[in-house]
Amino acid sequence: MKRPVDRQTFDEVMVPNYAPSDVIPVRGQGSRVWDQYGREYIDFAGGIAVNVLGHCHPVLVDSLCEQAHQLWHLSNVWTNEPALRLAQQLCAATFADRVFFANSGAEANEAALKLARKYAHDHYGPDKHQIIAFSGAFHGRTLFTASVGGQAKYSEGFEPLPGGILHLPYNDIAALEEAISNHTCAVIVEPIQGEAGVLPADPAFLRRARELCDQYHALLIFDEVQTGVGRTGVLYAYMDYGVTPDILTSAKALGGGFPVAAMLTHQEIAAAFTLGSHGSTYGGNPLACRVASRVLELVSDPAVLQGVRERHQWFREGLQEINRELSLFSDIRGKGLLIGCALNSRWQGRARELLNAAQSMGVMLLIAGPDVLRLAPSLIIPQEDVELGLERLKRALALRIAADREEG
Ligand SMILES: *Cc1c(COP(=O)(O)O)cnc(C)c1O
């Protein structure tokens, strides 16, 4: 007989780079999740901005099962129909006309950064290798992407780090104007910084970044790993900003919970990746691409995207009402269903504590740093679940506040 597994098992057999909750979810349907004890949770986390169509969406389950009976994997010596179809869809829906598939956001960014280096190297020589990135940015956990990311805690202790990377303050036009030069090969930016606390870019900042990149022949890379695939109420956030990048990366929501990532670009830039320059064993596998095709199809429905903007209002109003009564947030920000609630001075540094409180009342949340609660639910979360979740959240927060008063 198999021994039951629980939270303690984690400490016995897993590398301690996470500190997971005591709750172990075992099943999900739509925006509800159940744990080992059958307790129910409303999911305002969406995995981590991943499950755009909720858990176990029947259409996605069917696609996955159909493909599972057909073909799982081939080497890149052969291409496959699901990958070709997904690439066609991505090209038809965006600025891009070339696609590279990977398995995670970090890998898509790794490909984007390598492509930018290679393109600059081939066209302008080895001196044009500087990558400009922004403080607070998160681009993944490979050594290159963690070094390009703008939070030192993710690269400290892993030195020596890859060189030729410059960090500037986010949304600071003057700093970018000052720093960019003919040595810059790429500027990489999140249209909304997710991990840093749900911080949207100023439209003027992105517009100026576009102009400067054109002027200095640098490539503009948008990391849309968190903002992409309907999250902000348009298919990709760049569409709303009216600023088109040269390279865009997409992951998280793209597979609706199945691992897949894509790097999108133009043919002229893509050409710098010649035969053998880059690759991935699992990237573009038929299972992932078949599911992602369906995700893209479903999310592209104008009614779904309109629904995201509508749900943003439900959340905003509900959270504002909570705040009127409980006074926790100094700001409620974000777009579509990527929402950040910045904690006021009294609650600074205590986001994780509030996440735990919400969990014990049956709501799953995310945090974005120690000072921000983050919500990134399914794009099709039913109104009933939004209301019930917010009600539970309010009760959880009120209880936490009362306990806080008692503790003095
Ligand atoms: C999550 C995230 C990544 C990393 O994606 P992984 O799939 O974890 O490698 C990169 N960039 C942004 C903006 C993200 O939110």
The ligand as a MOL file (V3000), in Angstrom:
LIG
                    3D

  0  0  0     0  0            999 V3000
M  V30 BEGIN CTAB
M  V30 COUNTS 15 15 0 0 0
M  V30 BEGIN ATOM
M  V30 1 C 6.3380 34.0150 -14.8970 0
M  V30 2 C 7.1220 34.9640 -15.7410 0
M  V30 3 C 8.2930 34.5600 -16.4020 0
M  V30 4 C 8.8960 33.1750 -16.2100 0
M  V30 5 O 8.0750 32.1830 -16.6990 0
M  V30 6 P 8.4050 30.6390 -16.3110 0
M  V30 7 O 7.3830 29.8670 -17.0930 0
M  V30 8 O 8.2620 30.5240 -14.8470 0
M  V30 9 O 9.7880 30.3720 -16.7570 0
M  V30 10 C 8.9210 35.4650 -17.2190 0
M  V30 11 N 8.4530 36.7020 -17.3730 0
M  V30 12 C 7.3320 37.1370 -16.7600 0
M  V30 13 C 6.8390 38.5220 -17.0000 0
M  V30 14 C 6.6330 36.2820 -15.9100 0
M  V30 15 O 5.5490 36.7150 -15.2700 0
M  V30 END ATOM
M  V30 BEGIN BOND
M  V30 1 1 1 2
M  V30 2 1 2 3
M  V30 3 2 2 14
M  V30 4 1 3 4
M  V30 5 2 3 10
M  V30 6 1 4 5
M  V30 7 1 5 6
M  V30 8 2 6 7
M  V30 9 1 6 8
M  V30 10 1 6 9
M  V30 11 1 10 11
M  V30 12 2 11 12
M  V30 13 1 12 13
M  V30 14 1 12 14
M  V30 15 1 14 15
M  V30 END BOND
M  V30 END CTAB
M  END
